[in-house]
Amino acid sequence: MTKGPFIFSAKCRRRWRRSLRSAQRTLAKLPRAIQITGAVAIVLVTLVLSNLIYHVIHKPTELFFFVGHRLDKEPAETWRHYGPLFRAFSTRSITPELLAALAQVESSGNPLDRTYWRWRFSFNPFAIYRPASSAVGLFQMTDPAYAEVSRFCIRANAVQDTGCGFGPYIRAIPSHATELASIYLDRNVAAVLARAGGVTPTPQQVQDLAAFIHLCGGGPATAYARRRFQMTASERCGDHSVAGYVSRVNALKRKFLLMASDSDK
């Protein structure tokens, strides 16, 4: 009674061997150029699939690729969906309208947005074509920024390090992403102003500083604060012009201010 499966398995193996030999004979009859082209195509497909699998394992949120831009929103829709969150997680330094503007600039209000992929020269085959960063979510928060602020929370519109509960933040959840972004910006604005020393920014300069920090981080932002908030036209962070980025944030912030005032009526 136990021979059946083994006989079937042996038959399958013989059938596969015959099929393989037949395929090899067929391939051997093909012109040399076609054989080489086929081999190169197989290698390239294997490399592409291996690279994709490698990066999905290391950054599972790349699977949001299948969602694409379906969740993108116009500014009015972003405010309608997330305005209460922006208000709930604002602080004295980080206003609801600033949070809304940053979310619109970074992700078009898409909570599952992911960063683009970038080509670069590298001896590591998995680094040649890869995500430009670990950023994900409504505010495109990176892994280092997340690690910096994940133990804090916002209670009564102020950053706290106690009474925050034990559940982890998930950047793809809009409420979590908004709270994390506000914590990160509030703490870094305070840290940059402390390092800069002797500067007394206006409310608008604080907002510009927060946008600068969101794009460039605390180091370059400290130099900006020490220059008395003078922005240079040529300054760039990554692929972005800093002046252009801050200008876009301010333009959107004005739109969201109007929306906020209309919703309060």
C-alpha positions as CSV (number, residue, x, y, z in Angstrom):
1,M,0.0,0.0,0.0
2,T,2.9,2.4,0.6
3,K,4.4,1.9,-2.8
4,G,1.9,4.0,-4.7
5,P,3.2,7.5,-3.7
6,F,6.8,6.3,-4.3
7,I,6.0,4.9,-7.7
8,F,4.1,8.1,-8.6
9,S,7.1,10.2,-7.4
10,A,9.5,8.1,-9.4
11,K,7.3,8.5,-12.5
12,C,7.2,12.2,-12.0
13,R,10.9,12.5,-11.7
14,R,11.4,10.5,-14.9
15,R,8.9,12.6,-16.7
16,W,10.6,15.8,-15.5
17,R,14.0,14.5,-16.6
18,R,12.7,13.7,-20.1
19,S,11.1,17.1,-20.3
20,L,14.3,18.8,-19.2
21,R,16.4,16.8,-21.7
22,S,13.9,17.7,-24.4
23,A,14.1,21.4,-23.5
24,Q,17.9,21.3,-23.5
25,R,17.9,19.8,-27.0
26,T,15.5,22.4,-28.2
27,L,17.6,25.2,-26.7
28,A,20.8,23.8,-28.2
29,K,19.3,24.0,-31.6
30,L,18.6,27.7,-31.3
31,P,21.0,30.3,-32.7
32,R,23.8,31.3,-30.4
33,A,22.6,34.9,-30.2
34,I,19.2,33.9,-29.0
35,Q,20.7,31.6,-26.4
36,I,22.8,34.4,-25.0
37,T,19.9,36.9,-25.1
38,G,17.6,34.4,-23.3
39,A,20.2,33.8,-20.6
40,V,20.8,37.5,-20.0
41,A,17.0,38.1,-19.8
42,I,16.7,35.3,-17.2
43,V,19.5,36.7,-15.1
44,L,18.1,40.2,-15.2
45,V,14.6,39.1,-14.2
46,T,16.1,37.0,-11.4
47,L,18.1,40.1,-10.2
48,V,15.1,42.4,-10.3
49,L,12.9,39.9,-8.4
50,S,15.6,39.3,-5.9
51,N,16.1,43.0,-5.3
52,L,12.4,43.6,-4.9
53,I,12.0,40.8,-2.4
54,Y,15.0,41.9,-0.5
55,H,13.7,45.5,0.0
56,V,10.1,44.4,0.7
57,I,11.5,42.2,3.5
58,H,13.6,45.1,4.9
59,K,10.8,47.6,4.3
60,P,7.4,45.9,4.2
61,T,5.6,49.2,3.6
62,E,6.9,49.1,0.0
63,L,3.9,46.8,-0.6
64,F,1.9,50.0,-0.5
65,F,3.1,50.4,-4.0
66,F,-0.1,48.5,-5.0
67,V,-2.2,51.3,-3.5
68,G,-0.2,53.9,-5.4
69,H,-1.8,57.4,-5.5
70,R,-5.4,56.3,-5.0
71,L,-5.4,57.9,-1.5
72,D,-4.0,61.2,-2.6
73,K,-6.1,64.2,-1.6
74,E,-6.6,67.8,-2.6
75,P,-5.9,70.3,0.3
76,A,-9.6,70.7,1.1
77,E,-10.0,66.9,1.4
78,T,-6.9,66.6,3.5
79,W,-8.3,69.2,6.0
80,R,-11.7,67.5,6.0
81,H,-10.2,64.1,6.8
82,Y,-7.5,65.1,9.2
83,G,-8.2,68.6,10.5
84,P,-9.4,67.2,13.9
85,L,-6.1,65.2,14.2
86,F,-4.0,68.3,13.3
87,R,-5.8,70.3,16.0
88,A,-5.6,67.5,18.6
89,F,-1.9,67.0,18.2
90,S,-0.8,70.6,17.7
91,T,1.5,72.3,20.2
92,R,2.4,75.9,21.0
93,S,5.1,75.8,18.4
94,I,3.5,73.4,15.8
95,T,0.1,74.7,14.6
96,P,-2.6,72.6,13.0
97,E,-2.2,74.5,9.7
98,L,1.5,73.8,9.7
99,L,0.9,70.1,10.2
100,A,-1.7,70.1,7.4
101,A,0.7,71.9,5.0
102,L,3.5,69.5,5.7
103,A,1.2,66.5,5.2
104,Q,0.0,67.9,1.9
105,V,3.6,68.6,0.7
106,E,5.0,65.3,1.8
107,S,2.3,62.9,0.8
108,S,-0.7,64.8,-0.8
109,G,-2.6,63.6,2.3
110,N,-2.0,59.9,1.5
111,P,-1.5,58.0,4.7
112,L,0.1,55.0,2.8
113,D,2.5,57.1,0.8
114,R,6.0,55.7,0.3
115,T,9.2,57.3,-1.0
116,Y,10.4,57.0,-4.5
117,W,13.2,54.6,-5.6
118,R,16.6,55.8,-6.7
119,W,19.5,54.6,-8.8
120,R,23.0,54.9,-7.5
121,F,26.4,53.3,-8.1
122,S,27.3,50.7,-5.6
123,F,29.2,47.5,-5.3
124,N,26.3,46.1,-3.3
125,P,23.8,44.8,-5.9
126,F,20.9,45.5,-3.5
127,A,21.9,49.2,-3.2
128,I,21.9,50.0,-6.9
129,Y,18.2,50.5,-7.1
130,R,16.4,51.0,-3.8
131,P,14.0,53.2,-1.9
132,A,15.5,56.7,-1.5
133,S,14.9,56.5,2.3
134,S,13.0,54.7,5.0
135,A,10.3,57.3,4.9
136,V,6.6,56.3,4.9
137,G,3.2,57.7,5.8
138,L,1.4,61.0,5.9
139,F,4.5,62.9,6.9
140,Q,7.2,60.6,5.3
141,M,8.8,60.0,8.7
142,T,12.1,58.1,8.5
143,D,13.2,55.3,10.8
144,P,15.8,57.5,12.7
145,A,13.2,60.2,13.3
146,Y,10.7,57.5,14.5
147,A,13.3,56.0,16.9
148,E,14.0,59.5,18.3
149,V,10.4,60.3,19.3
150,S,8.6,57.0,19.7
151,R,8.6,57.0,23.5
152,F,6.9,60.4,23.7
153,C,3.3,61.4,23.3
154,I,1.1,64.5,23.2
155,R,-1.3,65.2,26.0
156,A,-3.3,68.4,26.2
157,N,-1.4,69.8,23.2
158,A,2.0,69.4,24.9
159,V,4.7,66.8,24.5
160,Q,5.0,64.4,27.4
161,D,7.3,61.5,28.2
162,T,5.1,59.9,30.8
163,G,1.6,58.4,30.7
164,C,2.0,57.5,27.0
165,G,0.9,53.9,27.2
166,F,2.7,50.9,25.8
167,G,1.4,50.4,22.3
168,P,3.8,51.1,19.4
169,Y,3.2,53.9,16.9
170,I,2.5,52.8,13.3
171,R,3.4,55.5,10.8
172,A,0.8,54.3,8.3
173,I,-2.0,55.2,10.8
174,P,-2.9,58.9,10.3
175,S,-3.3,59.7,14.0
176,H,0.0,58.1,14.9
177,A,1.8,59.8,12.0
178,T,0.4,63.2,13.0
179,E,1.3,62.8,16.7
180,L,4.8,61.6,15.8
181,A,5.4,64.5,13.4
182,S,4.3,67.0,15.9
183,I,6.4,65.5,18.7
184,Y,9.5,65.4,16.4
185,L,9.1,69.0,15.3
186,D,8.2,70.5,18.7
187,R,11.2,68.8,20.4
188,N,13.6,69.7,17.6
189,V,12.5,73.4,17.3
190,A,13.2,73.7,21.1
191,A,16.6,72.0,20.7
192,V,17.6,74.0,17.7
193,L,16.7,77.3,19.4
194,A,18.6,76.2,22.5
195,R,21.7,75.4,20.5
196,A,21.5,78.6,18.4
197,G,21.5,80.8,21.5
198,G,20.6,84.4,21.7
199,V,17.9,84.3,19.0
200,T,14.3,85.4,19.5
201,P,12.3,84.2,16.6
202,T,8.9,85.6,15.5
203,P,6.0,83.1,15.2
204,Q,6.5,82.9,11.4
205,Q,10.2,82.2,11.9
206,V,9.4,79.3,14.3
207,Q,7.1,77.9,11.6
208,D,9.8,78.3,8.9
209,L,12.3,76.6,11.3
210,A,9.9,73.7,11.8
211,A,9.5,73.2,8.0
212,F,13.3,73.5,7.7
213,I,13.8,70.8,10.3
214,H,11.2,68.5,8.7
215,L,13.2,68.6,5.5
216,C,16.8,68.8,6.6
217,G,17.0,67.7,10.3
218,G,18.3,69.6,13.3
219,G,21.9,70.1,12.2
220,P,21.4,72.2,9.2
221,A,18.5,73.9,10.9
222,T,20.8,75.1,13.7
223,A,23.0,76.8,11.2
224,Y,19.9,78.4,9.7
225,A,18.8,79.7,13.1
226,R,22.3,81.1,13.9
227,R,22.1,83.0,10.6
228,R,19.1,84.8,12.2
229,F,16.8,82.7,10.0
230,Q,18.3,84.0,6.7
231,M,17.7,81.3,4.0
232,T,20.1,81.0,1.1
233,A,18.7,80.5,-2.4
234,S,21.2,77.7,-3.2
235,E,20.7,75.7,0.0
236,R,19.5,72.1,-0.7
237,C,18.6,69.1,1.4
238,G,18.6,65.9,-0.6
239,D,16.7,66.6,-3.9
240,H,14.9,69.6,-2.6
241,S,15.6,73.4,-2.6
242,V,15.1,74.5,1.0
243,A,13.7,77.9,0.1
244,G,11.3,76.3,-2.4
245,Y,10.1,73.7,0.1
246,V,9.5,76.3,2.8
247,S,7.7,78.5,0.3
248,R,5.4,75.7,-0.7
249,V,4.6,74.9,3.0
250,N,3.8,78.6,3.7
251,A,1.5,78.8,0.6
252,L,-0.4,75.7,1.7
253,K,-0.5,76.9,5.3
254,R,-2.3,80.1,4.2
255,K,-4.9,77.9,2.4
256,F,-5.4,75.8,5.5
257,L,-5.8,78.9,7.7
258,L,-8.7,80.0,5.5
259,M,-10.2,76.5,5.7
260,A,-9.8,76.5,9.5
261,S,-11.5,79.8,9.9
262,D,-14.4,78.8,7.6
263,S,-14.9,75.6,9.6
264,D,-15.0,77.5,12.8
265,K,-17.9,79.7,11.6
